[in-house]
Amino acid sequence: MAKLRVLHLEDSSADALFVQRAMARNGFDVDWVLAGDAQEFASAIKGGELDLILVDNGLPGFSGK
């Protein structure tokens, strides 16, 4: 399986680690780009090619729209 480049918007380091471990346990080879807020997220989106974006649905300042 090819290495995936995944952007993960998550404000909880424990939750981010949980997702990383789950992906690894299921055989995914991932190059993680972590963002903890809107500014980091926007910068990462502009920064390059991504295969997948994971977003915490309960972050302050995000409406999901």
mmCIF file as Biopython writes it, N, C-alpha, C and O atoms, coordinates in Angstrom:
data_model
#
loop_
_atom_site.group_PDB
_atom_site.id
_atom_site.type_symbol
_atom_site.label_atom_id
_atom_site.label_alt_id
_atom_site.label_comp_id
_atom_site.label_asym_id
_atom_site.label_entity_id
_atom_site.label_seq_id
_atom_site.pdbx_PDB_ins_code
_atom_site.Cartn_x
_atom_site.Cartn_y
_atom_site.Cartn_z
_atom_site.occupancy
_atom_site.B_iso_or_equiv
_atom_site.auth_seq_id
_atom_site.auth_asym_id
_atom_site.pdbx_PDB_model_num
ATOM 1   N N  . MET A ? 1  ? 0.846   -1.180 0.000  1.0 0.0 1  A 1 
ATOM 2   C CA . MET A ? 1  ? 0.000   0.000  0.000  1.0 0.0 1  A 1 
ATOM 3   C C  . MET A ? 1  ? 0.895   1.249  0.000  1.0 0.0 1  A 1 
ATOM 4   O O  . MET A ? 1  ? 1.895   1.301  0.717  1.0 0.0 1  A 1 
ATOM 5   N N  . ALA A ? 2  ? 0.538   2.228  -0.789 1.0 0.0 2  A 1 
ATOM 6   C CA . ALA A ? 2  ? 1.299   3.475  -0.871 1.0 0.0 2  A 1 
ATOM 7   C C  . ALA A ? 2  ? 1.118   4.303  0.394  1.0 0.0 2  A 1 
ATOM 8   O O  . ALA A ? 2  ? 0.101   4.199  1.081  1.0 0.0 2  A 1 
ATOM 9   N N  . LYS A ? 3  ? 2.107   5.116  0.687  1.0 0.0 3  A 1 
ATOM 10  C CA . LYS A ? 3  ? 2.040   6.005  1.841  1.0 0.0 3  A 1 
ATOM 11  C C  . LYS A ? 3  ? 1.014   7.099  1.579  1.0 0.0 3  A 1 
ATOM 12  O O  . LYS A ? 3  ? 1.017   7.724  0.518  1.0 0.0 3  A 1 
ATOM 13  N N  . LEU A ? 4  ? 0.143   7.324  2.545  1.0 0.0 4  A 1 
ATOM 14  C CA . LEU A ? 4  ? -0.876  8.364  2.450  1.0 0.0 4  A 1 
ATOM 15  C C  . LEU A ? 4  ? -0.396  9.631  3.134  1.0 0.0 4  A 1 
ATOM 16  O O  . LEU A ? 4  ? 0.275   9.572  4.164  1.0 0.0 4  A 1 
ATOM 17  N N  . ARG A ? 5  ? -0.735  10.767 2.566  1.0 0.0 5  A 1 
ATOM 18  C CA . ARG A ? 5  ? -0.463  12.053 3.210  1.0 0.0 5  A 1 
ATOM 19  C C  . ARG A ? 5  ? -1.803  12.537 3.756  1.0 0.0 5  A 1 
ATOM 20  O O  . ARG A ? 5  ? -2.712  12.867 2.995  1.0 0.0 5  A 1 
ATOM 21  N N  . VAL A ? 6  ? -1.915  12.575 5.087  1.0 0.0 6  A 1 
ATOM 22  C CA . VAL A ? 6  ? -3.190  12.864 5.752  1.0 0.0 6  A 1 
ATOM 23  C C  . VAL A ? 6  ? -3.073  14.131 6.597  1.0 0.0 6  A 1 
ATOM 24  O O  . VAL A ? 6  ? -2.185  14.253 7.441  1.0 0.0 6  A 1 
ATOM 25  N N  . LEU A ? 7  ? -3.978  15.059 6.353  1.0 0.0 7  A 1 
ATOM 26  C CA . LEU A ? 7  ? -4.116  16.245 7.191  1.0 0.0 7  A 1 
ATOM 27  C C  . LEU A ? 7  ? -5.158  15.930 8.254  1.0 0.0 7  A 1 
ATOM 28  O O  . LEU A ? 7  ? -6.277  15.523 7.941  1.0 0.0 7  A 1 
ATOM 29  N N  . HIS A ? 8  ? -4.781  16.121 9.512  1.0 0.0 8  A 1 
ATOM 30  C CA . HIS A ? 8  ? -5.705  15.847 10.611 1.0 0.0 8  A 1 
ATOM 31  C C  . HIS A ? 8  ? -5.876  17.114 11.439 1.0 0.0 8  A 1 
ATOM 32  O O  . HIS A ? 8  ? -4.941  17.579 12.089 1.0 0.0 8  A 1 
ATOM 33  N N  . LEU A ? 9  ? -7.083  17.661 11.402 1.0 0.0 9  A 1 
ATOM 34  C CA . LEU A ? 9  ? -7.441  18.825 12.217 1.0 0.0 9  A 1 
ATOM 35  C C  . LEU A ? 9  ? -8.028  18.299 13.518 1.0 0.0 9  A 1 
ATOM 36  O O  . LEU A ? 9  ? -9.129  17.747 13.537 1.0 0.0 9  A 1 
ATOM 37  N N  . GLU A ? 10 ? -7.293  18.473 14.589 1.0 0.0 10 A 1 
ATOM 38  C CA . GLU A ? 10 ? -7.708  17.938 15.890 1.0 0.0 10 A 1 
ATOM 39  C C  . GLU A ? 10 ? -7.064  18.775 16.989 1.0 0.0 10 A 1 
ATOM 40  O O  . GLU A ? 10 ? -5.856  19.014 16.969 1.0 0.0 10 A 1 
ATOM 41  N N  . ASP A ? 11 ? -7.877  19.219 17.950 1.0 0.0 11 A 1 
ATOM 42  C CA . ASP A ? 11 ? -7.339  20.033 19.038 1.0 0.0 11 A 1 
ATOM 43  C C  . ASP A ? 11 ? -6.953  19.214 20.270 1.0 0.0 11 A 1 
ATOM 44  O O  . ASP A ? 11 ? -6.440  19.768 21.243 1.0 0.0 11 A 1 
ATOM 45  N N  . SER A ? 12 ? -7.190  17.924 20.240 1.0 0.0 12 A 1 
ATOM 46  C CA . SER A ? 12 ? -6.835  17.042 21.352 1.0 0.0 12 A 1 
ATOM 47  C C  . SER A ? 12 ? -5.699  16.122 20.922 1.0 0.0 12 A 1 
ATOM 48  O O  . SER A ? 12 ? -5.870  15.315 20.008 1.0 0.0 12 A 1 
ATOM 49  N N  . SER A ? 13 ? -4.548  16.234 21.568 1.0 0.0 13 A 1 
ATOM 50  C CA . SER A ? 13 ? -3.413  15.380 21.200 1.0 0.0 13 A 1 
ATOM 51  C C  . SER A ? 13 ? -3.724  13.910 21.479 1.0 0.0 13 A 1 
ATOM 52  O O  . SER A ? 13 ? -3.250  13.034 20.756 1.0 0.0 13 A 1 
ATOM 53  N N  . ALA A ? 14 ? -4.513  13.629 22.514 1.0 0.0 14 A 1 
ATOM 54  C CA . ALA A ? 14 ? -4.885  12.244 22.824 1.0 0.0 14 A 1 
ATOM 55  C C  . ALA A ? 14 ? -5.754  11.661 21.712 1.0 0.0 14 A 1 
ATOM 56  O O  . ALA A ? 14 ? -5.565  10.510 21.320 1.0 0.0 14 A 1 
ATOM 57  N N  . ASP A ? 15 ? -6.696  12.439 21.204 1.0 0.0 15 A 1 
ATOM 58  C CA . ASP A ? 15 ? -7.550  11.969 20.114 1.0 0.0 15 A 1 
ATOM 59  C C  . ASP A ? 15 ? -6.744  11.776 18.831 1.0 0.0 15 A 1 
ATOM 60  O O  . ASP A ? 15 ? -6.960  10.814 18.094 1.0 0.0 15 A 1 
ATOM 61  N N  . ALA A ? 16 ? -5.818  12.694 18.569 1.0 0.0 16 A 1 
ATOM 62  C CA . ALA A ? 16 ? -4.972  12.564 17.385 1.0 0.0 16 A 1 
ATOM 63  C C  . ALA A ? 16 ? -4.142  11.288 17.458 1.0 0.0 16 A 1 
ATOM 64  O O  . ALA A ? 16 ? -4.018  10.574 16.463 1.0 0.0 16 A 1 
ATOM 65  N N  . LEU A ? 17 ? -3.579  10.998 18.614 1.0 0.0 17 A 1 
ATOM 66  C CA . LEU A ? 17 ? -2.780  9.792  18.801 1.0 0.0 17 A 1 
ATOM 67  C C  . LEU A ? 17 ? -3.642  8.543  18.631 1.0 0.0 17 A 1 
ATOM 68  O O  . LEU A ? 17 ? -3.195  7.558  18.043 1.0 0.0 17 A 1 
ATOM 69  N N  . PHE A ? 18 ? -4.853  8.575  19.132 1.0 0.0 18 A 1 
ATOM 70  C CA . PHE A ? 18 ? -5.788  7.451  18.979 1.0 0.0 18 A 1 
ATOM 71  C C  . PHE A ? 18 ? -6.014  7.139  17.504 1.0 0.0 18 A 1 
ATOM 72  O O  . PHE A ? 18 ? -5.968  5.977  17.100 1.0 0.0 18 A 1 
ATOM 73  N N  . VAL A ? 19 ? -6.259  8.169  16.700 1.0 0.0 19 A 1 
ATOM 74  C CA . VAL A ? 19 ? -6.505  7.985  15.270 1.0 0.0 19 A 1 
ATOM 75  C C  . VAL A ? 19 ? -5.240  7.470  14.572 1.0 0.0 19 A 1 
ATOM 76  O O  . VAL A ? 19 ? -5.315  6.573  13.732 1.0 0.0 19 A 1 
ATOM 77  N N  . GLN A ? 20 ? -4.087  8.035  14.920 1.0 0.0 20 A 1 
ATOM 78  C CA . GLN A ? 20 ? -2.831  7.586  14.321 1.0 0.0 20 A 1 
ATOM 79  C C  . GLN A ? 20 ? -2.584  6.107  14.610 1.0 0.0 20 A 1 
ATOM 80  O O  . GLN A ? 20 ? -2.202  5.351  13.716 1.0 0.0 20 A 1 
ATOM 81  N N  . ARG A ? 21 ? -2.798  5.704  15.838 1.0 0.0 21 A 1 
ATOM 82  C CA . ARG A ? 21 ? -2.585  4.295  16.211 1.0 0.0 21 A 1 
ATOM 83  C C  . ARG A ? 21 ? -3.580  3.377  15.512 1.0 0.0 21 A 1 
ATOM 84  O O  . ARG A ? 21 ? -3.217  2.281  15.086 1.0 0.0 21 A 1 
ATOM 85  N N  . ALA A ? 22 ? -4.813  3.807  15.392 1.0 0.0 22 A 1 
ATOM 86  C CA . ALA A ? 22 ? -5.824  3.000  14.711 1.0 0.0 22 A 1 
ATOM 87  C C  . ALA A ? 22 ? -5.470  2.818  13.241 1.0 0.0 22 A 1 
ATOM 88  O O  . ALA A ? 22 ? -5.612  1.722  12.699 1.0 0.0 22 A 1 
ATOM 89  N N  . MET A ? 23 ? -5.016  3.868  12.603 1.0 0.0 23 A 1 
ATOM 90  C CA . MET A ? 23 ? -4.628  3.767  11.199 1.0 0.0 23 A 1 
ATOM 91  C C  . MET A ? 23 ? -3.431  2.827  11.037 1.0 0.0 23 A 1 
ATOM 92  O O  . MET A ? 23 ? -3.416  1.994  10.131 1.0 0.0 23 A 1 
ATOM 93  N N  . ALA A ? 24 ? -2.433  2.958  11.907 1.0 0.0 24 A 1 
ATOM 94  C CA . ALA A ? 24 ? -1.250  2.093  11.838 1.0 0.0 24 A 1 
ATOM 95  C C  . ALA A ? 24 ? -1.626  0.641  12.100 1.0 0.0 24 A 1 
ATOM 96  O O  . ALA A ? 24 ? -1.148  -0.261 11.411 1.0 0.0 24 A 1 
ATOM 97  N N  . ARG A ? 25 ? -2.466  0.417  13.077 1.0 0.0 25 A 1 
ATOM 98  C CA . ARG A ? 25 ? -2.888  -0.941 13.434 1.0 0.0 25 A 1 
ATOM 99  C C  . ARG A ? 25 ? -3.618  -1.620 12.271 1.0 0.0 25 A 1 
ATOM 100 O O  . ARG A ? 25 ? -3.596  -2.844 12.148 1.0 0.0 25 A 1 
ATOM 101 N N  . ASN A ? 26 ? -4.251  -0.832 11.438 1.0 0.0 26 A 1 
ATOM 102 C CA . ASN A ? 26 ? -4.990  -1.376 10.301 1.0 0.0 26 A 1 
ATOM 103 C C  . ASN A ? 26 ? -4.187  -1.350 9.001  1.0 0.0 26 A 1 
ATOM 104 O O  . ASN A ? 26 ? -4.745  -1.507 7.915  1.0 0.0 26 A 1 
ATOM 105 N N  . GLY A ? 27 ? -2.887  -1.152 9.121  1.0 0.0 27 A 1 
ATOM 106 C CA . GLY A ? 27 ? -1.987  -1.299 7.989  1.0 0.0 27 A 1 
ATOM 107 C C  . GLY A ? 27 ? -1.752  -0.083 7.133  1.0 0.0 27 A 1 
ATOM 108 O O  . GLY A ? 27 ? -1.139  -0.194 6.072  1.0 0.0 27 A 1 
ATOM 109 N N  . PHE A ? 28 ? -2.218  1.076  7.555  1.0 0.0 28 A 1 
ATOM 110 C CA . PHE A ? 28 ? -2.005  2.287  6.767  1.0 0.0 28 A 1 
ATOM 111 C C  . PHE A ? 28 ? -0.660  2.906  7.093  1.0 0.0 28 A 1 
ATOM 112 O O  . PHE A ? 28 ? -0.314  3.087  8.261  1.0 0.0 28 A 1 
ATOM 113 N N  . ASP A ? 29 ? 0.094   3.228  6.058  1.0 0.0 29 A 1 
ATOM 114 C CA . ASP A ? 29 ? 1.368   3.921  6.190  1.0 0.0 29 A 1 
ATOM 115 C C  . ASP A ? 29 ? 1.083   5.396  5.927  1.0 0.0 29 A 1 
ATOM 116 O O  . ASP A ? 29 ? 0.780   5.782  4.798  1.0 0.0 29 A 1 
ATOM 117 N N  . VAL A ? 30 ? 1.182   6.218  6.969  1.0 0.0 30 A 1 
ATOM 118 C CA . VAL A ? 30 ? 0.695   7.600  6.877  1.0 0.0 30 A 1 
ATOM 119 C C  . VAL A ? 30 ? 1.796   8.602  7.184  1.0 0.0 30 A 1 
ATOM 120 O O  . VAL A ? 30 ? 2.556   8.444  8.138  1.0 0.0 30 A 1 
ATOM 121 N N  . ASP A ? 31 ? 1.863   9.630  6.359  1.0 0.0 31 A 1 
ATOM 122 C CA . ASP A ? 31 ? 2.661   10.829 6.617  1.0 0.0 31 A 1 
ATOM 123 C C  . ASP A ? 31 ? 1.668   11.852 7.152  1.0 0.0 31 A 1 
ATOM 124 O O  . ASP A ? 31 ? 0.883   12.413 6.388  1.0 0.0 31 A 1 
ATOM 125 N N  . TRP A ? 32 ? 1.697   12.101 8.462  1.0 0.0 32 A 1 
ATOM 126 C CA . TRP A ? 32 ? 0.705   12.957 9.127  1.0 0.0 32 A 1 
ATOM 127 C C  . TRP A ? 32 ? 1.075   14.431 9.036  1.0 0.0 32 A 1 
ATOM 128 O O  . TRP A ? 32 ? 2.230   14.813 9.229  1.0 0.0 32 A 1 
ATOM 129 N N  . VAL A ? 33 ? 0.078   15.243 8.740  1.0 0.0 33 A 1 
ATOM 130 C CA . VAL A ? 33 ? 0.168   16.695 8.843  1.0 0.0 33 A 1 
ATOM 131 C C  . VAL A ? 33 ? -0.874  17.068 9.884  1.0 0.0 33 A 1 
ATOM 132 O O  . VAL A ? 33 ? -2.074  16.938 9.643  1.0 0.0 33 A 1 
ATOM 133 N N  . LEU A ? 34 ? -0.420  17.529 11.034 1.0 0.0 34 A 1 
ATOM 134 C CA . LEU A ? 34 ? -1.334  17.826 12.135 1.0 0.0 34 A 1 
ATOM 135 C C  . LEU A ? 34 ? -1.615  19.320 12.221 1.0 0.0 34 A 1 
ATOM 136 O O  . LEU A ? 34 ? -0.709  20.143 12.092 1.0 0.0 34 A 1 
ATOM 137 N N  . ALA A ? 35 ? -2.874  19.654 12.439 1.0 0.0 35 A 1 
ATOM 138 C CA . ALA A ? 35 ? -3.294  21.041 12.623 1.0 0.0 35 A 1 
ATOM 139 C C  . ALA A ? 35 ? -4.190  21.094 13.853 1.0 0.0 35 A 1 
ATOM 140 O O  . ALA A ? 35 ? -5.085  20.266 14.017 1.0 0.0 35 A 1 
ATOM 141 N N  . GLY A ? 36 ? -3.941  22.073 14.711 1.0 0.0 36 A 1 
ATOM 142 C CA . GLY A ? 36 ? -4.712  22.193 15.934 1.0 0.0 36 A 1 
ATOM 143 C C  . GLY A ? 36 ? -5.697  23.344 15.941 1.0 0.0 36 A 1 
ATOM 144 O O  . GLY A ? 36 ? -6.496  23.480 16.868 1.0 0.0 36 A 1 
ATOM 145 N N  . ASP A ? 37 ? -5.641  24.184 14.896 1.0 0.0 37 A 1 
ATOM 146 C CA . ASP A ? 37 ? -6.554  25.320 14.838 1.0 0.0 37 A 1 
ATOM 147 C C  . ASP A ? 37 ? -6.780  25.721 13.384 1.0 0.0 37 A 1 
ATOM 148 O O  . ASP A ? 37 ? -6.182  25.155 12.470 1.0 0.0 37 A 1 
ATOM 149 N N  . ALA A ? 38 ? -7.648  26.700 13.190 1.0 0.0 38 A 1 
ATOM 150 C CA . ALA A ? 38 ? -8.035  27.117 11.839 1.0 0.0 38 A 1 
ATOM 151 C C  . ALA A ? 38 ? -6.857  27.641 11.028 1.0 0.0 38 A 1 
ATOM 152 O O  . ALA A ? 38 ? -6.763  27.369 9.831  1.0 0.0 38 A 1 
ATOM 153 N N  . GLN A ? 39 ? -5.969  28.378 11.657 1.0 0.0 39 A 1 
ATOM 154 C CA . GLN A ? 39 ? -4.828  28.944 10.943 1.0 0.0 39 A 1 
ATOM 155 C C  . GLN A ? 39 ? -3.883  27.846 10.446 1.0 0.0 39 A 1 
ATOM 156 O O  . GLN A ? 39 ? -3.442  27.879 9.297  1.0 0.0 39 A 1 
ATOM 157 N N  . GLU A ? 40 ? -3.573  26.875 11.308 1.0 0.0 40 A 1 
ATOM 158 C CA . GLU A ? 40 ? -2.716  25.761 10.907 1.0 0.0 40 A 1 
ATOM 159 C C  . GLU A ? 40 ? -3.389  24.928 9.812  1.0 0.0 40 A 1 
ATOM 160 O O  . GLU A ? 40 ? -2.731  24.458 8.884  1.0 0.0 40 A 1 
ATOM 161 N N  . PHE A ? 41 ? -4.694  24.755 9.931  1.0 0.0 41 A 1 
ATOM 162 C CA . PHE A ? 41 ? -5.451  23.990 8.947  1.0 0.0 41 A 1 
ATOM 163 C C  . PHE A ? 41 ? -5.389  24.666 7.579  1.0 0.0 41 A 1 
ATOM 164 O O  . PHE A ? 41 ? -5.094  24.012 6.578  1.0 0.0 41 A 1 
ATOM 165 N N  . ALA A ? 42 ? -5.663  25.963 7.531  1.0 0.0 42 A 1 
ATOM 166 C CA . ALA A ? 42 ? -5.640  26.700 6.261  1.0 0.0 42 A 1 
ATOM 167 C C  . ALA A ? 42 ? -4.248  26.667 5.640  1.0 0.0 42 A 1 
ATOM 168 O O  . ALA A ? 42 ? -4.113  26.514 4.426  1.0 0.0 42 A 1 
ATOM 169 N N  . SER A ? 43 ? -3.229  26.807 6.455  1.0 0.0 43 A 1 
ATOM 170 C CA . SER A ? 43 ? -1.852  26.762 5.965  1.0 0.0 43 A 1 
ATOM 171 C C  . SER A ? 43 ? -1.523  25.394 5.374  1.0 0.0 43 A 1 
ATOM 172 O O  . SER A ? 43 ? -0.885  25.304 4.325  1.0 0.0 43 A 1 
ATOM 173 N N  . ALA A ? 44 ? -1.956  24.339 6.042  1.0 0.0 44 A 1 
ATOM 174 C CA . ALA A ? 44 ? -1.684  22.985 5.560  1.0 0.0 44 A 1 
ATOM 175 C C  . ALA A ? 44 ? -2.414  22.697 4.255  1.0 0.0 44 A 1 
ATOM 176 O O  . ALA A ? 44 ? -1.880  22.016 3.380  1.0 0.0 44 A 1 
ATOM 177 N N  . ILE A ? 45 ? -3.628  23.210 4.121  1.0 0.0 45 A 1 
ATOM 178 C CA . ILE A ? 45 ? -4.401  23.014 2.888  1.0 0.0 45 A 1 
ATOM 179 C C  . ILE A ? 45 ? -3.664  23.675 1.715  1.0 0.0 45 A 1 
ATOM 180 O O  . ILE A ? 45 ? -3.587  23.111 0.623  1.0 0.0 45 A 1 
ATOM 181 N N  . LYS A ? 46 ? -3.132  24.862 1.952  1.0 0.0 46 A 1 
ATOM 182 C CA . LYS A ? 46 ? -2.415  25.580 0.900  1.0 0.0 46 A 1 
ATOM 183 C C  . LYS A ? 46 ? -1.061  24.950 0.613  1.0 0.0 46 A 1 
ATOM 184 O O  . LYS A ? 46 ? -0.487  25.144 -0.459 1.0 0.0 46 A 1 
ATOM 185 N N  . GLY A ? 47 ? -0.551  24.185 1.595  1.0 0.0 47 A 1 
ATOM 186 C CA . GLY A ? 47 ? 0.809   23.676 1.526  1.0 0.0 47 A 1 
ATOM 187 C C  . GLY A ? 47 ? 1.078   22.534 0.578  1.0 0.0 47 A 1 
ATOM 188 O O  . GLY A ? 47 ? 2.237   22.286 0.246  1.0 0.0 47 A 1 
ATOM 189 N N  . GLY A ? 48 ? 0.083   21.843 0.138  1.0 0.0 48 A 1 
ATOM 190 C CA . GLY A ? 48 ? 0.449   20.777 -0.771 1.0 0.0 48 A 1 
ATOM 191 C C  . GLY A ? 48 ? -0.578  19.694 -0.936 1.0 0.0 48 A 1 
ATOM 192 O O  . GLY A ? 48 ? -1.724  19.793 -0.497 1.0 0.0 48 A 1 
ATOM 193 N N  . GLU A ? 49 ? -0.114  18.660 -1.587 1.0 0.0 49 A 1 
ATOM 194 C CA . GLU A ? 49 ? -0.985  17.544 -1.953 1.0 0.0 49 A 1 
ATOM 195 C C  . GLU A ? 49 ? -1.332  16.700 -0.739 1.0 0.0 49 A 1 
ATOM 196 O O  . GLU A ? 49 ? -0.463  16.340 0.055  1.0 0.0 49 A 1 
ATOM 197 N N  . LEU A ? 50 ? -2.600  16.394 -0.609 1.0 0.0 50 A 1 
ATOM 198 C CA . LEU A ? 50 ? -3.100  15.568 0.481  1.0 0.0 50 A 1 
ATOM 199 C C  . LEU A ? 50 ? -3.955  14.458 -0.105 1.0 0.0 50 A 1 
ATOM 200 O O  . LEU A ? 50 ? -4.635  14.641 -1.114 1.0 0.0 50 A 1 
ATOM 201 N N  . ASP A ? 51 ? -3.909  13.318 0.539  1.0 0.0 51 A 1 
ATOM 202 C CA . ASP A ? 51 ? -4.744  12.201 0.104  1.0 0.0 51 A 1 
ATOM 203 C C  . ASP A ? 51 ? -6.044  12.119 0.895  1.0 0.0 51 A 1 
ATOM 204 O O  . ASP A ? 51 ? -7.050  11.602 0.410  1.0 0.0 51 A 1 
ATOM 205 N N  . LEU A ? 52 ? -6.006  12.636 2.118  1.0 0.0 52 A 1 
ATOM 206 C CA . LEU A ? 52 ? -7.161  12.521 2.999  1.0 0.0 52 A 1 
ATOM 207 C C  . LEU A ? 52 ? -7.123  13.653 4.011  1.0 0.0 52 A 1 
ATOM 208 O O  . LEU A ? 52 ? -6.049  14.054 4.460  1.0 0.0 52 A 1 
ATOM 209 N N  . ILE A ? 53 ? -8.289  14.168 4.369  1.0 0.0 53 A 1 
ATOM 210 C CA . ILE A ? 53 ? -8.401  15.186 5.414  1.0 0.0 53 A 1 
ATOM 211 C C  . ILE A ? 53 ? -9.369  14.668 6.455  1.0 0.0 53 A 1 
ATOM 212 O O  . ILE A ? 53 ? -10.514 14.337 6.147  1.0 0.0 53 A 1 
ATOM 213 N N  . LEU A ? 54 ? -8.896  14.600 7.700  1.0 0.0 54 A 1 
ATOM 214 C CA . LEU A ? 54 ? -9.731  14.211 8.836  1.0 0.0 54 A 1 
ATOM 215 C C  . LEU A ? 54 ? -9.963  15.449 9.689  1.0 0.0 54 A 1 
ATOM 216 O O  . LEU A ? 54 ? -9.024  16.183 9.999  1.0 0.0 54 A 1 
ATOM 217 N N  . VAL A ? 55 ? -11.220 15.680 10.068 1.0 0.0 55 A 1 
ATOM 218 C CA . VAL A ? 55 ? -11.564 16.899 10.793 1.0 0.0 55 A 1 
ATOM 219 C C  . VAL A ? 55 ? -12.399 16.558 12.021 1.0 0.0 55 A 1 
ATOM 220 O O  . VAL A ? 55 ? -13.400 15.847 11.934 1.0 0.0 55 A 1 
ATOM 221 N N  . ASP A ? 56 ? -11.971 17.074 13.152 1.0 0.0 56 A 1 
ATOM 222 C CA . ASP A ? 56 ? -12.749 16.980 14.384 1.0 0.0 56 A 1 
ATOM 223 C C  . ASP A ? 56 ? -14.013 17.795 14.187 1.0 0.0 56 A 1 
ATOM 224 O O  . ASP A ? 56 ? -13.930 18.964 13.809 1.0 0.0 56 A 1 
ATOM 225 N N  . ASN A ? 57 ? -15.181 17.217 14.430 1.0 0.0 57 A 1 
ATOM 226 C CA . ASN A ? 57 ? -16.425 17.938 14.154 1.0 0.0 57 A 1 
ATOM 227 C C  . ASN A ? 57 ? -16.890 18.829 15.305 1.0 0.0 57 A 1 
ATOM 228 O O  . ASN A ? 57 ? -17.957 19.434 15.213 1.0 0.0 57 A 1 
ATOM 229 N N  . GLY A ? 58 ? -16.118 18.922 16.380 1.0 0.0 58 A 1 
ATOM 230 C CA . GLY A ? 58 ? -16.532 19.751 17.502 1.0 0.0 58 A 1 
ATOM 231 C C  . GLY A ? 58 ? -15.533 20.828 17.869 1.0 0.0 58 A 1 
ATOM 232 O O  . GLY A ? 58 ? -15.406 21.171 19.045 1.0 0.0 58 A 1 
ATOM 233 N N  . LEU A ? 59 ? -14.825 21.368 16.900 1.0 0.0 59 A 1 
ATOM 234 C CA . LEU A ? 59 ? -13.824 22.386 17.197 1.0 0.0 59 A 1 
ATOM 235 C C  . LEU A ? 59 ? -14.442 23.771 17.299 1.0 0.0 59 A 1 
ATOM 236 O O  . LEU A ? 59 ? -15.293 24.132 16.487 1.0 0.0 59 A 1 
ATOM 237 N N  . PRO A ? 60 ? -14.023 24.545 18.286 1.0 0.0 60 A 1 
ATOM 238 C CA . PRO A ? 60 ? -14.495 25.928 18.373 1.0 0.0 60 A 1 
ATOM 239 C C  . PRO A ? 60 ? -14.076 26.721 17.135 1.0 0.0 60 A 1 
ATOM 240 O O  . PRO A ? 60 ? -12.943 26.608 16.667 1.0 0.0 60 A 1 
ATOM 241 N N  . GLY A ? 61 ? -14.996 27.515 16.618 1.0 0.0 61 A 1 
ATOM 242 C CA . GLY A ? 61 ? -14.691 28.344 15.459 1.0 0.0 61 A 1 
ATOM 243 C C  . GLY A ? 61 ? -14.990 27.686 14.127 1.0 0.0 61 A 1 
ATOM 244 O O  . GLY A ? 61 ? -14.803 28.309 13.081 1.0 0.0 61 A 1 
ATOM 245 N N  . PHE A ? 62 ? -15.448 26.449 14.135 1.0 0.0 62 A 1 
ATOM 246 C CA . PHE A ? 62 ? -15.802 25.751 12.904 1.0 0.0 62 A 1 
ATOM 247 C C  . PHE A ? 62 ? -17.280 25.410 12.964 1.0 0.0 62 A 1 
ATOM 248 O O  . PHE A ? 62 ? -17.768 24.898 13.972 1.0 0.0 62 A 1 
ATOM 249 N N  . SER A ? 63 ? -17.987 25.694 11.883 1.0 0.0 63 A 1 
ATOM 250 C CA . SER A ? 63 ? -19.416 25.441 11.873 1.0 0.0 63 A 1 
ATOM 251 C C  . SER A ? 63 ? -19.796 24.168 11.118 1.0 0.0 63 A 1 
ATOM 252 O O  . SER A ? 63 ? -20.927 23.695 11.233 1.0 0.0 63 A 1 
ATOM 253 N N  . GLY A ? 64 ? -18.861 23.611 10.349 1.0 0.0 64 A 1 
ATOM 254 C CA . GLY A ? 64 ? -19.167 22.431 9.561  1.0 0.0 64 A 1 
ATOM 255 C C  . GLY A ? 64 ? -19.868 22.751 8.244  1.0 0.0 64 A 1 
ATOM 256 O O  . GLY A ? 64 ? -20.287 21.846 7.522  1.0 0.0 64 A 1 
ATOM 257 N N  . LYS A ? 65 ? -19.992 24.027 7.937  1.0 0.0 65 A 1 
ATOM 258 C CA . LYS A ? 65 ? -20.654 24.435 6.684  1.0 0.0 65 A 1 
ATOM 259 C C  . LYS A ? 65 ? -19.633 24.664 5.608  1.0 0.0 65 A 1 
ATOM 260 O O  . LYS A ? 65 ? -19.990 25.013 4.482  1.0 0.0 65 A 1 
#
